[in-house]
């Protein structure tokens, strides 16, 4: 029987999340981790020593040794790093969001098509064992989605607003389940402890009649990732943080509870990396292609635009002008 060689892969950006990628890749048989690169030489050396992997002095030197790259650098650098990887003909897994603007995200989509390169966006909740368990029971038309995602303040994610930092996860899940673009977007949000939007809520209405209500906050005292889905005769409550699924189904005149099992042994980041490496080897389609990352960013931009229009209107009205 023929077995393909492991994928020669490198990691760009080895901060907190990048170092997790390094750790997981070292345990994945599909991966041949050739090395890492970080713009901070001290951080690069530290991770190199901790995991016994080679630290490259530049992105170009790393690209010369690999066929695929995991990009976990700050969001503001995604466009430049991913573009350089794609131009070098390397397949890329880039942490969400794809870039920091729809314009640059679109450019990456078009460039990847031109170069015949695979780009996967790291929307990790697609691989959350709780979501995977619940997805088997989400059949037919999705009528309503409700999500609440709250996080304790962490300066590490504040290079973007809460929409691109947190809500983007639920935008991705919602659009992937409903399969349409919303025709109505009604959003509110405010800055609280940063200069950007820290709390946001949006109501989405779709052409088919489906609707979604998404809330995200990064100034909470507790961590919460609740995602609820309503289909005909069935309701699922997915706790993405605690990895639990509660389901209620109408059977005759009764509502019957069921608790779909969740595979606690599965690790979402490992599943995401394996899916990417299998796609690189041509064994499956890319799970979250750049096109879907771009689609998510377009909706995130619509939400942001609606929020800032509302903020400007309120400030104008309060100014007494």
BALOBA-1460 file (C-alpha; in Angstrom, 3 decimals):
// residues 321
<rec num="1" residu="x" x="0.000" y="0.000" z="0.000"/>
<rec num="2" residu="x" x="1.273" y="3.475" z="-0.937"/>
<rec num="3" residu="x" x="1.550" y="6.115" z="1.760"/>
<rec num="4" residu="x" x="2.247" y="9.772" z="1.000"/>
<rec num="5" residu="x" x="5.125" y="11.502" z="2.698"/>
<rec num="6" residu="x" x="4.323" y="13.864" z="5.587"/>
<rec num="7" residu="x" x="3.782" y="17.480" z="4.592"/>
<rec num="8" residu="x" x="6.820" y="19.704" z="5.072"/>
<rec num="9" residu="x" x="5.341" y="22.563" z="7.070"/>
<rec num="10" residu="x" x="6.514" y="25.663" z="8.924"/>
<rec num="11" residu="x" x="4.907" y="28.043" z="11.422"/>
<rec num="12" residu="x" x="5.077" y="31.825" z="11.070"/>
<rec num="13" residu="x" x="4.411" y="33.732" z="14.280"/>
<rec num="14" residu="x" x="5.072" y="31.799" z="17.472"/>
<rec num="15" residu="x" x="3.339" y="33.830" z="20.124"/>
<rec num="16" residu="x" x="0.782" y="32.130" z="22.348"/>
<rec num="17" residu="x" x="-1.309" y="30.649" z="19.517"/>
<rec num="18" residu="x" x="1.601" y="29.945" z="17.201"/>
<rec num="19" residu="x" x="3.380" y="27.955" z="19.887"/>
<rec num="20" residu="x" x="0.247" y="25.839" z="20.286"/>
<rec num="21" residu="x" x="0.376" y="25.090" z="16.566"/>
<rec num="22" residu="x" x="4.003" y="24.018" z="16.968"/>
<rec num="23" residu="x" x="3.106" y="21.713" z="19.852"/>
<rec num="24" residu="x" x="0.205" y="20.090" z="17.974"/>
<rec num="25" residu="x" x="2.098" y="19.713" z="14.693"/>
<rec num="26" residu="x" x="4.887" y="17.835" z="16.441"/>
<rec num="27" residu="x" x="2.312" y="15.235" z="17.501"/>
<rec num="28" residu="x" x="0.634" y="14.891" z="14.076"/>
<rec num="29" residu="x" x="2.086" y="12.108" z="11.880"/>
<rec num="30" residu="x" x="0.959" y="13.946" z="8.721"/>
<rec num="31" residu="x" x="3.275" y="16.844" z="9.569"/>
<rec num="32" residu="x" x="7.001" y="17.176" z="9.062"/>
<rec num="33" residu="x" x="7.613" y="20.385" z="11.006"/>
<rec num="34" residu="x" x="10.690" y="21.903" z="9.403"/>
<rec num="35" residu="x" x="10.870" y="25.033" z="11.509"/>
<rec num="36" residu="x" x="9.489" y="28.353" z="12.647"/>
<rec num="37" residu="x" x="9.904" y="32.054" z="11.998"/>
<rec num="38" residu="x" x="8.958" y="35.008" z="14.186"/>
<rec num="39" residu="x" x="9.797" y="38.663" z="13.715"/>
<rec num="40" residu="x" x="10.958" y="38.692" z="17.342"/>
<rec num="41" residu="x" x="14.286" y="36.761" z="17.425"/>
<rec num="42" residu="x" x="14.107" y="36.304" z="21.188"/>
<rec num="43" residu="x" x="10.671" y="34.706" z="21.020"/>
<rec num="44" residu="x" x="11.746" y="32.585" z="18.069"/>
<rec num="45" residu="x" x="14.789" y="31.311" z="19.971"/>
<rec num="46" residu="x" x="12.710" y="30.560" z="23.054"/>
<rec num="47" residu="x" x="10.169" y="28.447" z="21.159"/>
<rec num="48" residu="x" x="12.940" y="26.808" z="19.140"/>
<rec num="49" residu="x" x="14.645" y="25.661" z="22.310"/>
<rec num="50" residu="x" x="11.442" y="24.606" z="24.058"/>
<rec num="51" residu="x" x="10.260" y="22.363" z="21.219"/>
<rec num="52" residu="x" x="13.607" y="21.518" z="19.635"/>
<rec num="53" residu="x" x="12.651" y="22.936" z="16.234"/>
<rec num="54" residu="x" x="14.743" y="25.021" z="13.872"/>
<rec num="55" residu="x" x="14.305" y="28.803" z="13.995"/>
<rec num="56" residu="x" x="14.751" y="30.464" z="10.599"/>
<rec num="57" residu="x" x="16.203" y="33.985" z="10.342"/>
<rec num="58" residu="x" x="13.665" y="35.172" z="7.753"/>
<rec num="59" residu="x" x="10.352" y="34.233" z="6.210"/>
<rec num="60" residu="x" x="12.017" y="33.614" z="2.860"/>
<rec num="61" residu="x" x="14.507" y="31.152" z="4.354"/>
<rec num="62" residu="x" x="11.638" y="29.202" z="5.937"/>
<rec num="63" residu="x" x="9.627" y="29.202" z="2.698"/>
<rec num="64" residu="x" x="12.578" y="27.632" z="0.926"/>
<rec num="65" residu="x" x="12.288" y="24.522" z="3.122"/>
<rec num="66" residu="x" x="8.529" y="23.875" z="3.245"/>
<rec num="67" residu="x" x="5.501" y="23.192" z="1.073"/>
<rec num="68" residu="x" x="2.895" y="24.543" z="3.488"/>
<rec num="69" residu="x" x="2.757" y="27.249" z="6.143"/>
<rec num="70" residu="x" x="0.703" y="27.934" z="9.255"/>
<rec num="71" residu="x" x="0.383" y="31.684" z="9.805"/>
<rec num="72" residu="x" x="-0.340" y="32.676" z="13.412"/>
<rec num="73" residu="x" x="1.118" y="36.180" z="13.420"/>
<rec num="74" residu="x" x="-0.960" y="39.229" z="14.501"/>
<rec num="75" residu="x" x="-3.979" y="40.007" z="12.312"/>
<rec num="76" residu="x" x="-2.474" y="43.221" z="10.976"/>
<rec num="77" residu="x" x="0.372" y="41.186" z="9.419"/>
<rec num="78" residu="x" x="-1.786" y="38.493" z="7.772"/>
<rec num="79" residu="x" x="-2.076" y="40.194" z="4.403"/>
<rec num="80" residu="x" x="1.663" y="40.688" z="3.933"/>
<rec num="81" residu="x" x="2.688" y="37.263" z="5.260"/>
<rec num="82" residu="x" x="0.005" y="35.253" z="3.455"/>
<rec num="83" residu="x" x="0.638" y="37.118" z="0.209"/>
<rec num="84" residu="x" x="4.347" y="36.307" z="0.355"/>
<rec num="85" residu="x" x="3.581" y="32.656" z="1.076"/>
<rec num="86" residu="x" x="1.081" y="32.401" z="-1.788"/>
<rec num="87" residu="x" x="3.456" y="34.107" z="-4.231"/>
<rec num="88" residu="x" x="6.005" y="31.455" z="-3.247"/>
<rec num="89" residu="x" x="3.494" y="28.741" z="-4.164"/>
<rec num="90" residu="x" x="2.957" y="27.529" z="-0.585"/>
<rec num="91" residu="x" x="-0.370" y="26.303" z="0.763"/>
<rec num="92" residu="x" x="-1.438" y="28.301" z="3.811"/>
<rec num="93" residu="x" x="-3.471" y="27.845" z="6.971"/>
<rec num="94" residu="x" x="-3.963" y="31.349" z="8.370"/>
<rec num="95" residu="x" x="-5.548" y="32.096" z="11.711"/>
<rec num="96" residu="x" x="-8.828" y="33.987" z="11.574"/>
<rec num="97" residu="x" x="-9.579" y="36.531" z="10.326"/>
<rec num="98" residu="x" x="-8.108" y="36.094" z="6.849"/>
<rec num="99" residu="x" x="-6.762" y="39.679" z="6.875"/>
<rec num="100" residu="x" x="-7.790" y="42.916" z="8.572"/>
<rec num="101" residu="x" x="-9.909" y="44.287" z="5.696"/>
<rec num="102" residu="x" x="-12.251" y="42.905" z="3.024"/>
<rec num="103" residu="x" x="-10.181" y="44.563" z="0.299"/>
<rec num="104" residu="x" x="-6.965" y="42.743" z="1.198"/>
<rec num="105" residu="x" x="-8.892" y="39.527" z="1.863"/>
<rec num="106" residu="x" x="-10.324" y="39.661" z="-1.658"/>
<rec num="107" residu="x" x="-6.836" y="40.155" z="-3.057"/>
<rec num="108" residu="x" x="-5.640" y="37.010" z="-1.264"/>
<rec num="109" residu="x" x="-8.602" y="35.030" z="-2.642"/>
<rec num="110" residu="x" x="-7.841" y="36.108" z="-6.214"/>
<rec num="111" residu="x" x="-4.086" y="35.586" z="-5.841"/>
<rec num="112" residu="x" x="-4.561" y="32.076" z="-4.410"/>
<rec num="113" residu="x" x="-6.773" y="31.154" z="-7.374"/>
<rec num="114" residu="x" x="-4.221" y="32.561" z="-9.809"/>
<rec num="115" residu="x" x="-1.361" y="30.626" z="-8.211"/>
<rec num="116" residu="x" x="-3.362" y="27.435" z="-7.651"/>
<rec num="117" residu="x" x="-2.578" y="27.582" z="-3.938"/>
<rec num="118" residu="x" x="-4.820" y="26.332" z="-1.120"/>
<rec num="119" residu="x" x="-5.631" y="28.817" z="1.625"/>
<rec num="120" residu="x" x="-7.554" y="27.654" z="4.687"/>
<rec num="121" residu="x" x="-8.805" y="30.125" z="7.304"/>
<rec num="122" residu="x" x="-8.541" y="29.046" z="10.932"/>
<rec num="123" residu="x" x="-12.184" y="29.228" z="11.988"/>
<rec num="124" residu="x" x="-11.532" y="26.644" z="14.669"/>
<rec num="125" residu="x" x="-15.114" y="26.356" z="15.939"/>
<rec num="126" residu="x" x="-15.918" y="24.343" z="12.795"/>
<rec num="127" residu="x" x="-13.778" y="21.643" z="14.425"/>
<rec num="128" residu="x" x="-15.094" y="22.028" z="17.964"/>
<rec num="129" residu="x" x="-16.165" y="18.521" z="19.087"/>
<rec num="130" residu="x" x="-19.439" y="19.927" z="20.457"/>
<rec num="131" residu="x" x="-20.280" y="21.553" z="17.112"/>
<rec num="132" residu="x" x="-19.307" y="18.390" z="15.222"/>
<rec num="133" residu="x" x="-21.608" y="16.351" z="17.493"/>
<rec num="134" residu="x" x="-24.525" y="18.766" z="17.078"/>
<rec num="135" residu="x" x="-24.057" y="19.158" z="13.320"/>
<rec num="136" residu="x" x="-25.253" y="15.572" z="12.752"/>
<rec num="137" residu="x" x="-28.674" y="16.631" z="14.058"/>
<rec num="138" residu="x" x="-28.959" y="19.939" z="12.197"/>
<rec num="139" residu="x" x="-31.000" y="18.735" z="9.235"/>
<rec num="140" residu="x" x="-33.131" y="20.676" z="6.800"/>
<rec num="141" residu="x" x="-33.749" y="24.404" z="6.944"/>
<rec num="142" residu="x" x="-32.244" y="26.368" z="9.817"/>
<rec num="143" residu="x" x="-34.887" y="28.845" z="11.026"/>
<rec num="144" residu="x" x="-33.079" y="30.708" z="13.776"/>
<rec num="145" residu="x" x="-29.606" y="30.981" z="15.292"/>
<rec num="146" residu="x" x="-28.691" y="32.661" z="18.550"/>
<rec num="147" residu="x" x="-25.163" y="33.022" z="19.855"/>
<rec num="148" residu="x" x="-23.583" y="34.610" z="22.924"/>
<rec num="149" residu="x" x="-19.790" y="34.771" z="23.032"/>
<rec num="150" residu="x" x="-18.169" y="36.506" z="25.980"/>
<rec num="151" residu="x" x="-14.539" y="36.698" z="26.971"/>
<rec num="152" residu="x" x="-12.486" y="38.167" z="29.778"/>
<rec num="153" residu="x" x="-10.488" y="41.164" z="28.579"/>
<rec num="154" residu="x" x="-7.161" y="40.162" z="27.061"/>
<rec num="155" residu="x" x="-4.918" y="42.791" z="25.409"/>
<rec num="156" residu="x" x="-3.596" y="40.085" z="23.059"/>
<rec num="157" residu="x" x="-6.674" y="40.289" z="20.839"/>
<rec num="158" residu="x" x="-7.193" y="44.024" z="20.747"/>
<rec num="159" residu="x" x="-5.404" y="44.736" z="17.477"/>
<rec num="160" residu="x" x="-8.898" y="44.300" z="15.968"/>
<rec num="161" residu="x" x="-12.396" y="45.051" z="17.268"/>
<rec num="162" residu="x" x="-14.632" y="42.494" z="18.972"/>
<rec num="163" residu="x" x="-16.339" y="41.684" z="15.667"/>
<rec num="164" residu="x" x="-13.153" y="40.379" z="14.060"/>
<rec num="165" residu="x" x="-11.772" y="39.108" z="17.362"/>
<rec num="166" residu="x" x="-14.750" y="37.090" z="18.677"/>
<rec num="167" residu="x" x="-17.991" y="37.488" z="16.727"/>
<rec num="168" residu="x" x="-16.304" y="36.317" z="13.513"/>
<rec num="169" residu="x" x="-16.471" y="32.746" z="14.878"/>
<rec num="170" residu="x" x="-20.257" y="32.870" z="15.106"/>
<rec num="171" residu="x" x="-20.586" y="34.707" z="11.803"/>
<rec num="172" residu="x" x="-18.753" y="31.778" z="10.221"/>
<rec num="173" residu="x" x="-20.877" y="29.100" z="11.901"/>
<rec num="174" residu="x" x="-24.104" y="30.948" z="11.101"/>
<rec num="175" residu="x" x="-23.346" y="31.485" z="7.418"/>
<rec num="176" residu="x" x="-22.094" y="27.911" z="7.027"/>
<rec num="177" residu="x" x="-25.371" y="26.531" z="8.464"/>
<rec num="178" residu="x" x="-27.877" y="28.879" z="6.821"/>
<rec num="179" residu="x" x="-26.077" y="28.978" z="3.475"/>
<rec num="180" residu="x" x="-27.234" y="32.478" z="2.511"/>
<rec num="181" residu="x" x="-26.114" y="36.073" z="2.750"/>
<rec num="182" residu="x" x="-28.296" y="38.249" z="5.002"/>
<rec num="183" residu="x" x="-30.406" y="40.950" z="3.373"/>
<rec num="184" residu="x" x="-30.992" y="42.876" z="6.610"/>
<rec num="185" residu="x" x="-28.227" y="43.738" z="9.102"/>
<rec num="186" residu="x" x="-29.180" y="45.672" z="12.246"/>
<rec num="187" residu="x" x="-26.327" y="46.157" z="14.716"/>
<rec num="188" residu="x" x="-25.409" y="48.009" z="17.899"/>
<rec num="189" residu="x" x="-22.093" y="48.202" z="19.717"/>
<rec num="190" residu="x" x="-19.830" y="50.431" z="21.793"/>
<rec num="191" residu="x" x="-16.211" y="50.879" z="22.856"/>
<rec num="192" residu="x" x="-15.723" y="50.232" z="26.565"/>
<rec num="193" residu="x" x="-12.059" y="49.775" z="27.456"/>
<rec num="194" residu="x" x="-10.332" y="50.147" z="24.083"/>
<rec num="195" residu="x" x="-10.675" y="52.697" z="21.314"/>
<rec num="196" residu="x" x="-12.636" y="50.216" z="19.224"/>
<rec num="197" residu="x" x="-15.884" y="48.243" z="19.534"/>
<rec num="198" residu="x" x="-15.722" y="45.948" z="22.579"/>
<rec num="199" residu="x" x="-19.371" y="44.832" z="22.776"/>
<rec num="200" residu="x" x="-21.590" y="44.178" z="19.766"/>
<rec num="201" residu="x" x="-24.984" y="42.703" z="18.959"/>
<rec num="202" residu="x" x="-26.409" y="42.079" z="15.511"/>
<rec num="203" residu="x" x="-29.717" y="40.865" z="14.106"/>
<rec num="204" residu="x" x="-29.450" y="39.181" z="10.710"/>
<rec num="205" residu="x" x="-32.419" y="38.464" z="8.439"/>
<rec num="206" residu="x" x="-32.020" y="36.181" z="5.434"/>
<rec num="207" residu="x" x="-33.949" y="35.948" z="2.129"/>
<rec num="208" residu="x" x="-35.407" y="32.543" z="3.081"/>
<rec num="209" residu="x" x="-36.920" y="33.950" z="6.281"/>
<rec num="210" residu="x" x="-34.206" y="32.606" z="8.575"/>
<rec num="211" residu="x" x="-32.843" y="34.944" z="11.245"/>
<rec num="212" residu="x" x="-29.896" y="35.119" z="13.622"/>
<rec num="213" residu="x" x="-29.045" y="37.125" z="16.717"/>
<rec num="214" residu="x" x="-25.333" y="37.290" z="17.586"/>
<rec num="215" residu="x" x="-23.760" y="38.897" z="20.655"/>
<rec num="216" residu="x" x="-20.069" y="39.254" z="21.452"/>
<rec num="217" residu="x" x="-18.260" y="40.941" z="24.346"/>
<rec num="218" residu="x" x="-14.626" y="41.016" z="25.414"/>
<rec num="219" residu="x" x="-15.216" y="42.821" z="28.712"/>
<rec num="220" residu="x" x="-16.999" y="40.037" z="30.563"/>
<rec num="221" residu="x" x="-16.041" y="38.557" z="33.929"/>
<rec num="222" residu="x" x="-16.666" y="35.058" z="32.615"/>
<rec num="223" residu="x" x="-16.052" y="33.086" z="29.451"/>
<rec num="224" residu="x" x="-19.089" y="31.940" z="27.504"/>
<rec num="225" residu="x" x="-19.572" y="30.415" z="24.051"/>
<rec num="226" residu="x" x="-23.220" y="29.459" z="23.603"/>
<rec num="227" residu="x" x="-24.591" y="28.690" z="20.142"/>
<rec num="228" residu="x" x="-28.254" y="27.743" z="19.661"/>
<rec num="229" residu="x" x="-29.834" y="26.394" z="16.496"/>
<rec num="230" residu="x" x="-33.541" y="25.966" z="15.727"/>
<rec num="231" residu="x" x="-34.738" y="23.686" z="12.923"/>
<rec num="232" residu="x" x="-38.145" y="22.109" z="12.274"/>
<rec num="233" residu="x" x="-39.274" y="20.155" z="15.374"/>
<rec num="234" residu="x" x="-35.829" y="20.394" z="16.938"/>
<rec num="235" residu="x" x="-33.709" y="22.762" z="19.031"/>
<rec num="236" residu="x" x="-30.030" y="22.375" z="19.871"/>
<rec num="237" residu="x" x="-28.075" y="24.276" z="22.497"/>
<rec num="238" residu="x" x="-24.337" y="23.957" z="21.911"/>
<rec num="239" residu="x" x="-21.932" y="24.956" z="24.660"/>
<rec num="240" residu="x" x="-18.732" y="25.390" z="22.681"/>
<rec num="241" residu="x" x="-16.729" y="26.237" z="25.806"/>
<rec num="242" residu="x" x="-17.805" y="23.369" z="28.038"/>
<rec num="243" residu="x" x="-18.279" y="20.977" z="25.093"/>
<rec num="244" residu="x" x="-21.863" y="20.005" z="25.775"/>
<rec num="245" residu="x" x="-24.885" y="19.603" z="23.510"/>
<rec num="246" residu="x" x="-28.499" y="19.666" z="24.717"/>
<rec num="247" residu="x" x="-31.232" y="18.834" z="22.254"/>
<rec num="248" residu="x" x="-35.026" y="18.956" z="22.471"/>
<rec num="249" residu="x" x="-37.134" y="17.291" z="19.796"/>
<rec num="250" residu="x" x="-40.897" y="17.250" z="19.270"/>
<rec num="251" residu="x" x="-42.180" y="13.684" z="19.138"/>
<rec num="252" residu="x" x="-45.934" y="13.506" z="18.815"/>
<rec num="253" residu="x" x="-47.332" y="15.903" z="21.382"/>
<rec num="254" residu="x" x="-44.283" y="15.777" z="23.624"/>
<rec num="255" residu="x" x="-40.920" y="17.473" z="23.779"/>
<rec num="256" residu="x" x="-38.212" y="14.901" z="24.340"/>
<rec num="257" residu="x" x="-34.723" y="15.808" z="25.601"/>
<rec num="258" residu="x" x="-31.606" y="14.175" z="24.225"/>
<rec num="259" residu="x" x="-27.956" y="14.804" z="24.975"/>
<rec num="260" residu="x" x="-25.791" y="13.926" z="21.941"/>
<rec num="261" residu="x" x="-22.424" y="12.542" z="23.043"/>
<rec num="262" residu="x" x="-19.357" y="14.709" z="22.531"/>
<rec num="263" residu="x" x="-15.979" y="13.082" z="21.918"/>
<rec num="264" residu="x" x="-13.915" y="14.653" z="24.696"/>
<rec num="265" residu="x" x="-10.742" y="13.037" z="23.349"/>
<rec num="266" residu="x" x="-10.808" y="15.167" z="20.212"/>
<rec num="267" residu="x" x="-8.865" y="18.409" z="20.082"/>
<rec num="268" residu="x" x="-10.206" y="21.133" z="17.778"/>
<rec num="269" residu="x" x="-6.797" y="22.565" z="16.873"/>
<rec num="270" residu="x" x="-5.416" y="19.130" z="16.004"/>
<rec num="271" residu="x" x="-8.505" y="18.363" z="13.889"/>
<rec num="272" residu="x" x="-8.072" y="21.682" z="12.079"/>
<rec num="273" residu="x" x="-4.395" y="21.025" z="11.355"/>
<rec num="274" residu="x" x="-5.071" y="17.475" z="10.160"/>
<rec num="275" residu="x" x="-7.818" y="18.741" z="7.839"/>
<rec num="276" residu="x" x="-5.405" y="21.296" z="6.389"/>
<rec num="277" residu="x" x="-2.623" y="18.770" z="5.862"/>
<rec num="278" residu="x" x="-5.034" y="16.309" z="4.231"/>
<rec num="279" residu="x" x="-6.179" y="19.091" z="1.909"/>
<rec num="280" residu="x" x="-2.552" y="19.874" z="1.039"/>
<rec num="281" residu="x" x="-2.079" y="16.199" z="0.118"/>
<rec num="282" residu="x" x="-5.229" y="16.293" z="-2.018"/>
<rec num="283" residu="x" x="-7.136" y="13.868" z="0.212"/>
<rec num="284" residu="x" x="-10.036" y="16.254" z="0.910"/>
<rec num="285" residu="x" x="-11.375" y="19.686" z="0.073"/>
<rec num="286" residu="x" x="-10.257" y="22.687" z="2.104"/>
<rec num="287" residu="x" x="-12.671" y="22.903" z="5.043"/>
<rec num="288" residu="x" x="-12.782" y="26.710" z="5.340"/>
<rec num="289" residu="x" x="-11.395" y="28.101" z="2.071"/>
<rec num="290" residu="x" x="-10.274" y="31.705" z="1.651"/>
<rec num="291" residu="x" x="-13.534" y="32.464" z="-0.169"/>
<rec num="292" residu="x" x="-15.489" y="31.705" z="3.007"/>
<rec num="293" residu="x" x="-13.069" y="33.701" z="5.128"/>
<rec num="294" residu="x" x="-13.626" y="36.628" z="2.749"/>
<rec num="295" residu="x" x="-17.408" y="36.134" z="2.928"/>
<rec num="296" residu="x" x="-17.223" y="36.282" z="6.729"/>
<rec num="297" residu="x" x="-15.189" y="39.484" z="6.575"/>
<rec num="298" residu="x" x="-17.668" y="41.161" z="4.236"/>
<rec num="299" residu="x" x="-20.435" y="40.551" z="6.764"/>
<rec num="300" residu="x" x="-18.192" y="41.681" z="9.630"/>
<rec num="301" residu="x" x="-17.585" y="44.926" z="7.733"/>
<rec num="302" residu="x" x="-21.332" y="45.422" z="7.210"/>
<rec num="303" residu="x" x="-21.881" y="44.948" z="10.944"/>
<rec num="304" residu="x" x="-19.104" y="47.393" z="11.823"/>
<rec num="305" residu="x" x="-20.473" y="49.938" z="9.354"/>
<rec num="306" residu="x" x="-23.966" y="49.720" z="10.867"/>
<rec num="307" residu="x" x="-22.576" y="50.193" z="14.375"/>
<rec num="308" residu="x" x="-20.524" y="53.245" z="13.471"/>
<rec num="309" residu="x" x="-23.439" y="54.810" z="11.602"/>
<rec num="310" residu="x" x="-25.519" y="54.440" z="14.752"/>
<rec num="311" residu="x" x="-22.733" y="55.816" z="16.966"/>
<rec num="312" residu="x" x="-22.307" y="58.873" z="14.704"/>
<rec num="313" residu="x" x="-26.042" y="59.512" z="14.689"/>
<rec num="314" residu="x" x="-26.260" y="59.337" z="18.491"/>
<rec num="315" residu="x" x="-23.285" y="61.672" z="18.916"/>
<rec num="316" residu="x" x="-24.825" y="64.106" z="16.457"/>
<rec num="317" residu="x" x="-28.162" y="64.075" z="18.244"/>
<rec num="318" residu="x" x="-26.490" y="64.532" z="21.645"/>
<rec num="319" residu="x" x="-24.404" y="67.419" z="20.379"/>
<rec num="320" residu="x" x="-27.519" y="69.549" z="20.035"/>
<rec num="321" residu="x" x="-26.655" y="70.356" z="16.446"/>
